[in-house]
Amino acid sequence: MTPRLSPYSVSRHLSFQPTSLSLSLSLSLSLFATLSLAPMAPEKLTEYERRRLENIKRNDQMLASLNIHSKINDLTESTKRQRAQTKVIPEKKPKPEISIVIRRSLRRRGMPPDASIAGGLKKAKTPKLIPTLGPITMKDAYCGDATDQNLIETIMGVSKNSQLYSGDENENSGHPIRVSGCIDLGSLRLEPENVARVVQGRIPMVRFFPSTDMKLVAVGSEFGHVGFWNVDARNEDGDGIYLYQPHLGPVTGIVIHPCSLTKVYSSCYDGFLRLMDVEKEMFLLLYSSNDVIVSISQRPNDVKSLYFAGAQGIVNMWDERAGKTLTPWALHEERINTIDFSTYNTNIMATSSSDGTACIWDLRFVDAVKPKLLKTVSHNRAVQSAYFSPSGSYLATTGSDDKVGLVTGANFEDTSMIHYQNSTLGGIFSIRAIWGWDDSYLFVGSVKREVHVISTARRTSIRTLRSPHISAIPSRLDAHPCEIGMLVGATSGGYMWSTC
């Protein structure tokens, strides 16, 4: 016979079962419903049991209103489905090999900019790979589209007919003739036809060929190119531009001696000295070093020697007769930016240096260390250039402190400083003041894309050369040594002022 259970005993029985709250509530509700329908003898409840049953009933009603049972069932089914799913572990793929790429600009790699983004520049012919040591034929170094035979023939013809020297050239006793005279500054004009893009990139060096028989400009680029602009051959020979690449870095110097027009010397940051021998149609390697070469120069009365300096403040002389460099001179504490010789006394040499000084030396008195020091000119910052005037009576220095120094006197005892605002660009492309055709004027570029004319008598700028055709700062200038009133400027192109 089944025993009859009271609600109190049922509840007490359920309270001892180790089940979850949801299961206990569910069973208690179902059993309570079953027992409530079964016939039972009335049994008197105690006050405690009555309250307990009321609490249970009230809790059941609250759970029913919150729909707890339905949510518990949904949660249980969801948990079962998650456990039933098999975990899929994706196959690990090997990590790709990461290559380290060092980003370097075209300029740092010694390459010209892309013609598509270089402001419409005419793209140069891709040069052939050239050896880093040894001679290079002009044909292998040539980067132009047309032949360079017209350039070679022009230089050879002018060299044979040149009358720019007196005396015996083989004995090097003659002094080159440099024209001298004053000009009307107001007559200088920059015509559109006298503007050309000679090389790609900036131009750290520009030189006129010292000849009255042709208007030929030589420039060096920051990418190792040496370009030639034959102004007179623009119509008969295309644009008159010829481009070579004998170097792999910025060209820092170009020298063309008036007594030897077929030989063009060039120096470069790659530490090479090269001679472009037009007669042999070769770029000969004269000297190579691990150190950079910053400047080169020749004495006006000597075509057999070449002076050059680098970043260590040392001047070397390469002697063609000996075929080697001679004893070096340690003249400055930092790099030497320019070397120049007086035309009046070719034994007097001037150097400018990044150590903040320009010095004048006498090569007639040389000890085991260096020549005799005659004068020191100090600037607050690096001195970018030091050039003698055409007569040799003045020395003009250009400093990075926005000042142009002027040294004069029988023994260069008088020094004055001319303030020149915004004259500095920094590095090998810093602005340099150059002399005109006498001792009256200095020409110097400006960051405002113009050229200022400084009067040595008044010690100030008296005129400004402006033109809408100048597209950048004319940091490099050169006055034609044989044509009065012909001035060339260079940025990434060439600009030639003339009085006619």
C-alpha positions in Angstrom: 0.0 0.0 0.0 1.4 3.4 -1.1 2.1 5.7 1.9 0.4 9.0 2.0 2.7 11.9 2.3 1.8 15.3 3.7 2.9 18.5 1.8 5.3 19.2 4.6 7.0 15.7 4.3 7.2 16.1 0.6 8.8 19.4 0.9 11.2 18.2 3.5 12.1 15.2 1.3 12.8 17.4 -1.7 14.9 19.8 0.3 17.4 17.1 1.1 17.9 16.1 -2.6 21.2 17.3 -4.1 19.6 18.7 -7.3 19.7 22.1 -8.9 17.3 24.8 -8.1 15.4 24.5 -11.4 14.9 20.7 -11.0 13.8 21.1 -7.3 11.3 23.7 -8.2 10.0 21.7 -11.2 9.5 18.5 -9.1 8.0 20.3 -6.2 5.4 22.0 -8.4 4.5 18.7 -10.1 4.2 16.7 -6.9 2.3 19.5 -5.2 -0.1 19.5 -8.0 -0.5 15.7 -7.9 -0.9 15.6 -4.1 -3.4 18.4 -4.1 -5.7 16.3 -6.4 -5.4 13.2 -4.3 -8.0 12.6 -1.5 -6.4 13.3 1.8 -7.6 13.5 5.3 -7.4 17.0 6.6 -4.3 17.6 8.7 -3.8 20.5 10.8 -0.6 22.5 9.9 1.6 24.3 12.2 2.2 28.0 11.8 5.7 27.4 10.5 4.5 24.9 7.8 1.7 27.2 6.7 4.2 30.1 6.1 6.6 27.9 4.4 4.0 26.7 2.0 2.9 30.3 1.3 6.5 31.2 0.5 6.9 28.3 -1.9 3.6 29.2 -3.6 4.6 32.9 -3.9 8.0 32.0 -5.4 6.4 29.7 -7.9 4.1 32.4 -9.0 7.0 34.8 -9.4 9.0 32.3 -11.4 6.0 31.7 -13.7 5.6 35.4 -14.3 9.3 35.7 -15.3 9.1 32.7 -17.7 12.1 31.2 -16.0 11.4 27.6 -17.0 11.3 28.4 -20.7 14.6 30.3 -20.5 16.2 27.5 -18.5 15.1 25.0 -21.2 16.5 27.2 -24.0 19.8 27.6 -22.2 20.1 23.8 -21.6 19.4 23.0 -25.3 22.0 25.6 -26.5 24.6 24.2 -24.2 24.0 20.7 -25.5 24.3 21.8 -29.1 27.6 23.6 -28.4 29.0 20.5 -26.8 27.9 18.3 -29.7 29.7 20.5 -32.2 33.2 19.2 -33.1 35.9 21.8 -32.8 37.7 22.5 -36.1 41.3 23.6 -35.7 42.5 25.4 -38.8 45.7 24.2 -40.3 48.6 26.4 -39.5 50.1 27.9 -42.6 53.8 28.7 -42.5 54.5 32.4 -42.1 55.8 34.0 -45.3 59.5 35.0 -45.3 59.8 38.6 -44.5 62.4 40.4 -46.6 63.9 43.6 -45.1 63.7 46.4 -47.6 65.7 49.5 -46.9 64.0 52.5 -48.6 66.4 54.8 -50.3 65.5 57.7 -52.5 66.6 57.9 -56.1 68.8 60.8 -55.1 70.6 58.8 -52.4 71.2 56.0 -54.9 72.7 58.4 -57.5 69.8 57.9 -59.9 67.9 60.5 -61.8 64.2 61.2 -60.9 61.4 59.6 -62.8 60.6 61.7 -65.9 56.9 61.3 -65.3 57.1 63.2 -62.0 60.0 65.5 -62.7 58.0 68.4 -64.0 58.0 67.4 -67.6 61.8 66.7 -67.9 62.9 65.0 -71.0 63.9 61.5 -69.9 67.5 60.8 -70.5 68.7 57.6 -72.2 69.5 55.0 -69.6 73.2 54.8 -69.3 75.1 51.6 -69.7 76.7 50.0 -66.7 80.1 51.6 -66.4 83.2 50.3 -64.5 84.0 52.0 -61.2 87.7 51.8 -62.0 89.7 52.4 -65.1 89.0 54.4 -68.3 85.6 54.8 -69.9 85.0 55.5 -73.5 82.9 58.6 -74.3 80.7 56.3 -76.3 80.0 54.1 -73.3 79.4 57.1 -71.0 77.1 58.9 -73.4 73.5 59.1 -72.4 72.1 61.3 -75.2 69.6 60.3 -77.9 71.6 61.7 -80.8 75.3 61.3 -81.7 77.9 63.3 -79.9 80.2 63.6 -82.9 79.2 67.3 -83.5 80.3 68.2 -80.0 83.7 66.4 -80.4 84.3 68.0 -83.8 83.4 71.4 -82.4 85.8 71.2 -79.5 88.6 69.8 -81.6 88.2 72.6 -84.2 88.1 75.4 -81.6 91.1 74.0 -79.8 93.3 74.0 -83.0 92.3 77.6 -83.8 92.6 78.9 -80.2 94.7 82.0 -79.7 94.0 82.5 -76.1 97.5 82.2 -74.8 100.9 83.7 -75.5 104.3 82.1 -75.3 105.2 78.4 -75.8 102.4 76.1 -74.7 104.7 73.2 -74.3 106.9 75.1 -71.8 103.8 76.4 -70.0 105.4 79.8 -69.9 102.4 81.7 -71.3 99.6 83.2 -69.2 96.0 82.7 -70.5 94.3 85.9 -71.7 91.3 86.9 -69.7 89.3 89.8 -71.0 88.6 92.7 -68.7 86.1 95.5 -68.9 83.0 97.1 -67.4 79.4 96.6 -68.6 76.1 98.4 -68.4 74.2 96.2 -65.8 70.9 97.4 -67.2 71.7 95.8 -70.6 71.8 92.3 -69.2 68.9 90.2 -70.5 67.7 86.7 -70.1 65.9 85.7 -73.3 63.7 82.6 -73.5 65.9 81.0 -76.1 68.8 81.2 -73.6 67.1 78.8 -71.1 67.7 75.1 -71.3 67.4 72.0 -69.2 70.9 70.5 -69.5 70.7 67.7 -66.9 68.2 66.1 -64.6 68.4 67.2 -61.0 70.3 70.0 -59.4 73.6 71.4 -60.7 76.4 71.8 -58.2 78.9 73.0 -60.8 78.8 75.1 -64.0 81.6 76.4 -66.2 82.0 78.3 -69.5 84.4 76.9 -72.1 87.1 79.6 -72.2 86.8 80.3 -76.0 85.7 83.2 -78.1 84.8 80.8 -81.0 81.8 79.1 -79.3 79.3 79.5 -76.5 79.6 76.2 -74.8 78.6 75.6 -71.2 79.7 72.5 -69.1 77.7 71.5 -66.0 77.9 68.7 -63.5 74.8 67.1 -61.9 74.0 65.6 -58.5 73.6 62.2 -60.3 77.1 62.0 -61.7 76.3 63.5 -65.2 78.5 65.9 -67.1 76.4 67.8 -69.6 77.4 70.2 -72.3 75.1 72.9 -73.8 76.2 74.3 -77.1 74.2 77.5 -77.3 75.2 78.2 -80.9 74.1 74.8 -82.1 70.5 74.8 -80.9 69.0 74.9 -84.3 71.5 73.0 -86.5 72.0 70.2 -84.0 68.7 69.7 -82.1 68.8 71.3 -78.7 72.6 71.4 -78.6 72.7 69.3 -75.4 75.1 66.4 -74.8 75.0 64.2 -71.7 77.5 61.8 -70.2 77.8 59.9 -67.0 81.4 59.3 -66.0 80.6 59.4 -62.2 78.2 57.8 -59.8 77.7 60.6 -57.4 77.4 64.4 -57.3 79.9 66.2 -59.5 81.8 68.7 -57.3 84.2 70.3 -59.8 84.8 71.0 -63.5 88.0 72.6 -64.8 88.8 73.5 -68.4 92.2 75.2 -68.9 92.2 77.9 -71.6 95.4 76.5 -73.0 94.0 72.9 -73.3 90.4 73.0 -74.4 90.3 69.3 -75.3 90.8 68.3 -71.7 87.9 68.6 -69.2 88.7 67.6 -65.6 85.9 66.6 -63.2 85.7 65.5 -59.6 83.0 63.7 -57.7 81.8 62.6 -54.3 82.7 59.1 -55.3 86.3 60.0 -54.7 87.3 59.9 -58.4 89.2 62.4 -60.6 88.5 61.9 -64.3 89.8 63.5 -67.4 87.6 63.8 -70.4 90.1 63.7 -73.3 88.2 64.7 -76.3 91.0 63.9 -78.7 91.2 60.3 -77.4 87.4 60.2 -76.9 88.0 58.7 -73.4 87.2 59.5 -69.7 90.5 58.6 -68.1 90.7 57.9 -64.4 93.5 60.0 -62.9 92.9 59.3 -59.2 90.6 57.3 -56.9 90.2 57.4 -53.2 87.8 56.2 -50.5 87.4 59.9 -49.4 85.2 62.3 -51.2 86.6 65.0 -53.5 85.0 68.4 -52.9 86.9 70.9 -55.1 89.5 71.0 -57.9 91.5 73.9 -59.5 94.4 74.6 -61.9 97.0 77.3 -61.8 96.5 79.7 -64.6 100.0 79.1 -66.0 100.2 75.3 -65.6 98.2 72.8 -67.6 100.2 69.8 -66.2 99.0 69.9 -62.6 95.7 69.7 -60.9 95.0 70.7 -57.2 92.1 68.9 -55.4 90.8 68.7 -51.9 88.3 66.6 -49.9 86.5 66.4 -46.6 89.6 66.1 -44.5 91.0 69.6 -45.0 93.9 68.3 -47.1 95.0 69.7 -50.5 96.6 67.3 -53.0 98.3 68.0 -56.3 98.2 65.6 -59.2 101.1 65.9 -61.5 100.6 64.8 -65.1 104.4 64.5 -65.7 104.8 62.2 -62.7 101.5 60.5 -63.2 100.8 60.6 -59.5 99.9 62.8 -56.6 102.5 64.6 -54.7 102.9 65.4 -51.0 99.6 66.5 -49.5 99.1 69.6 -47.4 96.9 69.7 -44.3 95.5 73.2 -44.5 92.2 73.1 -42.7 90.5 71.2 -39.9 87.4 70.5 -42.0 86.6 70.0 -45.7 87.9 72.5 -48.3 85.0 73.8 -50.4 87.0 75.8 -53.1 90.6 76.3 -54.3 91.5 79.3 -56.4 94.6 81.0 -57.7 95.4 84.6 -58.4 95.9 85.6 -62.0 98.3 88.3 -61.1 100.6 86.0 -59.0 99.9 82.4 -59.7 101.9 81.4 -56.6 99.1 82.8 -54.4 96.4 80.3 -53.6 93.1 80.8 -51.6 91.1 78.1 -49.9 87.7 78.1 -48.2 86.6 75.7 -45.6 83.7 74.5 -43.5 85.8 75.2 -40.4 84.7 78.9 -40.8 87.8 80.3 -42.4 89.2 81.2 -45.8 93.0 81.3 -46.1 95.5 82.8 -48.5 98.7 80.9 -49.1 102.1 81.5 -50.8 103.3 78.4 -52.6 106.8 79.8 -53.0 107.4 79.1 -49.3 106.5 75.6 -48.5 107.8 73.6 -45.6 107.3 69.9 -44.9 103.8 70.5 -43.6 102.1 73.3 -45.7 102.7 76.6 -47.6 103.2 79.9 -45.9 100.0 81.4 -44.5 99.5 85.0 -45.5 95.9 85.8 -44.4 93.0 84.2 -42.6 89.4 85.4 -43.0 86.9 84.2 -40.4 83.2 83.8 -40.7 80.7 82.7 -38.0 79.9 79.6 -40.0 81.2 77.6 -43.0 82.9 79.5 -45.8 81.5 78.1 -49.1 83.8 79.9 -51.5 86.9 82.2 -51.8 87.7 83.6 -55.3 90.2 86.2 -56.5 89.1 89.1 -58.6 90.2 89.3 -62.3 93.1 91.6 -61.4 94.0 89.6 -58.3 93.7 92.6 -56.0 90.6 91.4 -54.2 89.5 88.1 -52.6 85.7 87.6 -52.1 84.5 85.0 -49.6 80.9 83.7 -49.3 79.9 82.4 -45.8 77.0 80.4 -44.6 76.5 83.3 -42.0 74.8 85.3 -44.8 77.9 87.5 -45.3 80.2 88.2 -48.3 83.7 89.0 -47.2 85.9 91.4 -49.2 89.7 91.3 -48.7 92.0 93.8 -50.3 95.3 95.7 -49.8 98.9 95.2 -50.8 99.2 92.3 -48.3 95.5 91.6 -48.0 95.4 93.4 -44.7 91.9 95.0 -45.2 88.8 93.0 -44.6 85.2 94.1 -44.7 81.9 92.1 -44.4 78.9 92.7 -46.6 75.6 91.4 -45.1 73.7 89.3 -47.5 70.4 87.9 -46.3 69.2 84.4 -47.2 72.4 83.4 -49.1 72.7 79.9 -47.6 71.4 76.6 -48.9 73.7 74.2 -47.1 76.0 71.5 -48.3 77.7 71.4 -51.7 74.8 73.4 -53.2 75.3 76.5 -51.1 75.2 79.8 -52.9 78.6 81.2 -54.0 79.5 84.8 -55.1 81.5 85.1 -58.3 83.3 88.0 -59.9 82.3 89.6 -63.2 84.7 91.0 -65.8 86.5 93.4 -63.6 86.9 94.2 -59.9 83.8 96.3 -59.8 81.0 93.8 -59.2 80.2 90.5 -57.6 77.2 88.3 -58.7 75.5 86.1 -56.2 72.2 84.1 -56.3 69.3 84.5 -54.0 66.7 82.3 -52.5 64.2 84.6 -54.1 65.2 83.2 -57.5 67.1 86.2 -58.6 70.7 87.4 -58.9 72.1 90.3 -56.9 74.9 92.5 -58.1 77.2 93.7 -55.3 79.4 96.8 -55.8 82.8 96.5 -54.3 83.1 100.3 -54.1 79.8 100.8 -52.2 79.9 97.5 -50.3 76.3 96.8 -51.0 73.9 95.3 -53.5 73.1 97.9 -56.2 71.0 95.9 -58.7 68.9 92.7 -59.0 68.6 90.5 -62.1 65.1 89.1 -62.3 63.3 87.0 -64.8 60.1 84.8 -64.9 62.2 82.2 -66.7 64.2 81.4 -63.5 62.3 78.5 -62.0 64.6 77.8 -59.0 67.5 79.3 -57.0 70.5 80.1 -59.2 73.0 78.8 -56.7 75.8 78.4 -59.2 77.1 81.2 -61.6 79.9 81.7 -64.0 81.1 84.7 -66.0 82.5 84.0 -69.4 86.2 84.7 -69.2 86.4 85.7 -72.9 83.1 87.4 -73.5 82.2 90.5 -71.5 78.6 90.6 -70.5 77.9 86.9 -70.7 76.7 85.3 -67.5 75.4 81.8 -66.9 73.4 80.6 -63.9 72.4 77.1 -63.0 69.7 75.4 -60.9 68.3 72.2 -62.4 68.6 74.0 -65.8 70.8 76.6 -67.4 70.2 80.3 -67.7 72.5 82.6 -69.8 72.3 86.4 -69.5 73.9 88.5 -72.2 74.0 92.1 -73.3 73.1 91.3 -76.9 
